[in-house]
């Protein structure tokens, strides 16, 4: 079968197409005929921490497909079931999924939309619900709102009843998000948005900030937060891993800063995020209140072009690969 692999060397990553044997499901696993897989910056772009230097490894961490076969100890799933979720080696014709990662695909979703859903919305559940405790009526500030995780944060925030402010360097991208409920779009890539946030919130400040951009915007995000505000660190597109911290502001405003990553979580903890997504957001996906935003779809043979499109930062929403 056809499968893509990735090798990292410092800040560079290289893709390799291979013909490998079909996998066989072990205990607690499902074999899926893959239909689509989602691209994630953390895995594909060098320096983002998910792909360590060394030997090549199977590419892909999320996707959607049909059950072909179940391994020992698996119940509740049968051949032909449509599933989405965390899948290591998702950019392959067939791939294995741990049963605890399996999420039923709602009927209204296409394969491409299903592949664009799991990782982004599980990350969003972690940062908005499990850690961020976002409440209806609060103000959510999303830095880099047009990214895959940014769009998911916008949609999930609105589903939770929050008011959402988003930043992006592209006004055209911001305009595409108005239909998803973006309350205020700020066209900027610089640390100059706290004044506009304060004005929009009646001098209250944001209750929760999702920082997908990195260290360059960290000081301004601190200024934009209100009393008992929270900041989720989920990405660093700017490559800036260090920043100054206004300890006086953190102290006086009783701020809370936390990281959002699965890198060091064990299997049980990762499965908790699956259950959290299923309980909190899957009903909204199923009834259409949340509709994954797919920016562009590539065929599996064009995966290098999909990677280049992600590296260009021209997309809004998720990039997906169709597996014919």
C-alpha positions as CSV (number, residue, x, y, z in Angstrom):
1,X,0.0,0.0,0.0
2,X,1.0,3.6,-0.5
3,X,2.2,5.5,2.6
4,X,4.0,8.8,3.3
5,X,6.8,9.1,5.8
6,X,8.6,12.2,7.3
7,X,12.1,12.9,8.4
8,X,13.2,15.9,10.3
9,X,16.7,17.5,10.2
10,X,16.8,20.6,12.4
11,X,14.2,23.1,11.0
12,X,13.7,21.1,7.8
13,X,11.4,18.2,7.1
14,X,11.4,15.9,4.1
15,X,8.6,13.7,2.9
16,X,9.0,10.2,1.3
17,X,6.4,8.0,-0.4
18,X,6.8,4.3,0.3
19,X,5.1,1.1,-0.6
20,X,4.7,-0.9,2.6
21,X,2.7,-4.0,3.7
22,X,-0.8,-3.7,5.0
23,X,-0.9,-3.3,8.8
24,X,-2.7,-5.8,11.0
25,X,-4.6,-4.6,14.1
26,X,-3.3,-5.7,17.4
27,X,-5.2,-5.8,20.8
28,X,-7.4,-2.8,21.2
29,X,-6.8,-1.6,17.6
30,X,-8.9,-1.0,14.5
31,X,-7.7,-1.2,10.9
32,X,-9.2,1.6,8.8
33,X,-9.3,2.1,5.0
34,X,-8.3,5.7,5.0
35,X,-10.4,8.3,3.1
36,X,-8.9,11.6,4.2
37,X,-6.2,13.0,6.5
38,X,-5.7,16.4,8.0
39,X,-2.4,18.4,8.0
40,X,-1.0,19.7,11.3
41,X,1.7,22.4,11.5
42,X,3.3,20.8,14.6
43,X,4.1,17.7,12.7
44,X,4.9,19.0,9.2
45,X,6.9,22.2,9.9
46,X,10.3,21.8,11.4
47,X,11.0,23.2,14.8
48,X,7.5,22.8,16.1
49,X,8.4,19.8,18.3
50,X,6.2,16.9,17.1
51,X,8.8,15.5,14.7
52,X,12.1,14.9,16.3
53,X,15.3,14.6,14.3
54,X,16.3,11.1,13.5
55,X,14.9,8.2,11.4
56,X,11.9,8.7,9.2
57,X,8.5,7.9,10.8
58,X,5.0,7.4,9.4
59,X,3.4,10.7,8.6
60,X,0.0,11.8,9.9
61,X,-1.8,12.1,13.3
62,X,-5.4,12.5,12.3
63,X,-7.9,11.3,9.7
64,X,-11.1,9.6,8.8
65,X,-11.9,6.2,7.2
66,X,-14.0,3.0,7.3
67,X,-13.4,0.1,9.6
68,X,-12.0,-2.9,7.8
69,X,-11.1,-5.2,10.7
70,X,-11.0,-5.2,14.5
71,X,-8.2,-6.5,16.7
72,X,-8.6,-8.7,19.8
73,X,-10.6,-7.1,22.7
74,X,-12.4,-4.5,20.5
75,X,-16.2,-4.3,20.6
76,X,-18.7,-1.8,19.4
77,X,-17.3,-1.3,15.9
78,X,-17.9,-3.3,12.7
79,X,-16.7,-3.3,9.1
80,X,-17.9,-0.2,7.2
81,X,-18.3,2.0,10.3
82,X,-17.2,5.6,9.6
83,X,-14.7,6.8,12.2
84,X,-12.5,9.8,12.7
85,X,-9.8,10.6,15.3
86,X,-6.1,10.4,16.2
87,X,-4.4,8.0,13.8
88,X,-0.7,7.6,13.6
89,X,0.4,7.2,10.0
90,X,-2.8,8.7,8.6
91,X,-1.3,9.6,5.2
92,X,-1.6,6.0,4.1
93,X,-4.1,3.9,2.2
94,X,-4.7,1.8,5.4
95,X,-3.8,2.7,9.0
96,X,-4.3,1.6,12.6
97,X,-6.4,3.4,15.2
98,X,-6.5,2.7,18.9
99,X,-10.1,2.0,19.8
100,X,-10.1,4.6,22.5
101,X,-9.4,7.3,19.9
102,X,-12.4,6.3,17.7
103,X,-15.0,9.0,17.1
104,X,-18.1,8.3,15.0
105,X,-18.4,10.5,11.9
106,X,-21.7,12.5,11.9
107,X,-23.7,11.8,8.8
108,X,-23.6,15.5,7.6
109,X,-19.8,15.5,7.4
110,X,-17.9,14.6,4.3
111,X,-14.7,12.6,4.6
112,X,-12.7,15.7,4.2
113,X,-14.6,17.6,6.9
114,X,-14.2,14.6,9.2
115,X,-10.5,14.5,8.7
116,X,-10.3,18.3,9.6
117,X,-12.1,17.9,12.9
118,X,-10.4,15.6,15.6
119,X,-7.1,17.2,16.5
120,X,-8.1,20.8,16.3
121,X,-11.2,20.4,18.4
122,X,-9.6,18.1,21.0
123,X,-6.9,20.7,21.4
124,X,-9.6,23.4,21.7
125,X,-11.5,21.3,24.3
126,X,-8.3,21.1,26.3
127,X,-7.6,24.9,26.2
128,X,-11.2,26.3,26.3
129,X,-13.0,23.8,28.5
130,X,-10.6,21.5,30.5
131,X,-8.1,24.2,31.4
132,X,-9.6,27.5,30.3
133,X,-13.1,27.1,31.8
134,X,-14.6,29.5,29.3
135,X,-18.1,30.6,30.2
136,X,-21.0,32.0,28.2
137,X,-20.7,35.8,28.0
138,X,-16.9,35.9,28.4
139,X,-14.6,37.4,25.9
140,X,-12.3,35.1,24.0
141,X,-9.3,36.5,22.1
142,X,-7.7,34.3,19.5
143,X,-4.3,35.3,18.1
144,X,-3.9,33.8,14.6
145,X,-7.7,33.1,14.4
146,X,-7.5,32.0,10.7
147,X,-5.3,28.9,11.5
148,X,-6.8,25.5,11.8
149,X,-6.8,25.6,15.6
150,X,-7.8,29.3,15.5
151,X,-10.9,28.7,13.4
152,X,-11.8,25.7,15.7
153,X,-11.4,27.9,18.8
154,X,-13.7,30.5,17.2
155,X,-16.4,28.0,16.4
156,X,-16.1,26.2,19.8
157,X,-16.1,29.6,21.6
158,X,-19.3,30.6,19.9
159,X,-20.9,27.2,20.7
160,X,-20.1,27.8,24.3
161,X,-21.7,31.3,24.2
162,X,-18.5,33.4,24.3
163,X,-17.8,36.6,22.3
164,X,-14.8,36.2,20.1
165,X,-12.1,38.7,18.9
166,X,-9.5,37.4,16.4
167,X,-6.3,38.7,14.9
168,X,-4.8,37.9,11.5
169,X,-2.5,39.6,9.1
170,X,-5.1,39.2,6.3
171,X,-8.3,41.2,6.2
172,X,-9.6,38.8,3.4
173,X,-9.2,35.9,5.8
174,X,-10.9,37.7,8.6
175,X,-13.8,38.5,6.3
176,X,-14.3,34.8,5.6
177,X,-14.8,34.2,9.3
178,X,-17.6,36.7,9.8
179,X,-20.1,34.0,8.8
180,X,-18.8,31.8,11.6
181,X,-19.7,34.5,14.2
182,X,-16.4,36.4,14.7
183,X,-17.5,39.4,16.7
184,X,-14.4,41.5,16.0
185,X,-11.5,40.9,13.5
186,X,-8.3,42.8,14.0
187,X,-6.0,42.9,11.0
188,X,-2.5,43.0,12.4
189,X,0.6,40.9,12.9
190,X,2.1,43.3,15.4
191,X,1.7,43.7,19.1
192,X,-0.7,46.6,18.8
193,X,-4.1,45.1,19.5
194,X,-4.6,45.5,23.3
195,X,-6.2,49.0,22.9
196,X,-8.8,47.7,20.5
197,X,-9.5,44.7,22.8
198,X,-10.0,47.0,25.8
199,X,-12.3,49.2,23.8
200,X,-14.4,46.3,22.5
201,X,-14.8,44.8,26.0
202,X,-15.7,48.0,27.7
203,X,-12.2,48.3,29.4
204,X,-12.7,44.8,30.9
205,X,-10.1,43.0,28.8
206,X,-10.3,39.5,27.4
207,X,-11.1,36.6,29.8
208,X,-9.2,34.0,27.8
209,X,-6.5,34.4,25.1
210,X,-5.5,31.6,22.8
211,X,-2.0,32.3,21.5
212,X,-1.3,30.3,18.4
213,X,1.4,32.8,17.2
214,X,4.2,32.7,19.8
215,X,6.5,34.9,21.8
216,X,6.4,38.1,19.7
217,X,2.7,38.7,20.7
218,X,3.0,37.5,24.3
219,X,3.6,40.9,26.0
220,X,0.7,42.5,24.1
221,X,-1.6,39.5,25.0
222,X,-0.8,40.1,28.7
223,X,-1.8,43.7,28.3
224,X,-5.1,42.6,26.6
225,X,-6.1,40.3,29.3
226,X,-8.5,41.4,32.1
227,X,-8.7,40.6,35.8
228,X,-8.3,36.8,36.4
229,X,-7.6,36.3,32.7
230,X,-6.1,33.1,31.2
231,X,-3.7,32.6,28.4
232,X,-3.3,29.3,26.5
233,X,0.0,28.7,24.7
234,X,-0.7,26.4,21.8
235,X,1.7,27.3,19.0
236,X,4.6,29.5,17.8
237,X,4.2,30.2,14.1
238,X,6.6,33.1,14.6
239,X,9.4,30.8,15.9
240,X,9.8,33.0,19.0
241,X,10.0,30.6,22.0
242,X,11.1,33.2,24.5
243,X,9.5,36.5,25.6
244,X,9.6,39.1,28.4
245,X,6.9,38.6,31.1
246,X,5.3,41.6,32.9
247,X,5.3,39.9,36.3
248,X,3.6,42.9,37.9
249,X,0.6,42.5,35.4
250,X,0.5,38.8,36.0
251,X,0.5,39.4,39.8
252,X,-1.9,42.3,39.9
253,X,-4.5,40.9,37.5
254,X,-4.2,37.3,38.9
255,X,-3.5,35.9,35.5
256,X,-3.1,32.2,34.6
257,X,-0.8,31.0,31.8
258,X,-0.8,27.4,30.7
259,X,0.4,25.2,27.9
260,X,-1.7,23.1,25.6
261,X,0.2,20.0,24.2
262,X,-0.2,16.3,23.9
263,X,3.6,15.8,23.6
264,X,4.1,14.4,27.2
265,X,0.7,13.1,27.9
266,X,0.2,9.4,28.4
267,X,-2.4,7.3,26.5
268,X,-5.0,7.5,29.3
269,X,-4.7,11.3,29.3
270,X,-5.0,11.6,25.5
271,X,-8.1,9.4,25.6
272,X,-9.7,11.8,28.2
273,X,-9.5,14.5,25.6
274,X,-11.4,12.3,23.1
275,X,-14.2,11.8,25.6
276,X,-14.2,15.5,26.3
277,X,-14.6,16.4,22.7
278,X,-17.4,13.7,22.2
279,X,-19.3,15.1,25.2
280,X,-18.9,18.8,24.6
281,X,-18.6,19.4,20.9
282,X,-19.6,16.4,18.9
283,X,-23.3,17.1,19.3
284,X,-22.7,20.6,17.9
285,X,-20.8,19.1,14.9
286,X,-23.6,16.6,14.4
287,X,-26.4,19.1,14.3
288,X,-24.5,21.7,12.2
289,X,-23.8,24.4,14.8
290,X,-20.1,23.6,14.2
291,X,-19.0,23.0,10.6
292,X,-15.2,22.3,10.1
293,X,-13.7,24.9,7.8
294,X,-11.7,23.1,5.0
295,X,-9.4,25.5,3.2
296,X,-8.1,23.3,0.4
297,X,-8.2,19.6,-0.5
298,X,-5.2,17.8,-2.2
299,X,-4.9,14.2,-3.4
300,X,-2.5,11.9,-1.6
301,X,0.0,12.0,-4.5
302,X,0.1,15.8,-4.1
303,X,1.0,15.8,-0.4
304,X,4.2,17.7,-1.0
305,X,2.2,20.5,-2.6
306,X,-0.2,20.4,0.5
307,X,2.8,20.8,2.8
308,X,4.1,23.7,0.7
309,X,0.7,25.4,0.9
310,X,0.8,25.1,4.7
311,X,4.3,26.6,4.8
312,X,3.1,29.5,2.7
313,X,0.6,30.5,5.5
314,X,-1.9,31.4,2.9
315,X,-4.7,29.1,4.2
316,X,-7.7,29.8,6.4
317,X,-8.9,26.7,8.3
318,X,-7.6,23.2,7.7
319,X,-5.8,21.7,4.8
320,X,-6.9,18.1,4.0
321,X,-5.6,15.3,1.8
322,X,-8.0,13.0,0.1
323,X,-7.0,9.3,-0.1
324,X,-8.6,7.8,-3.2
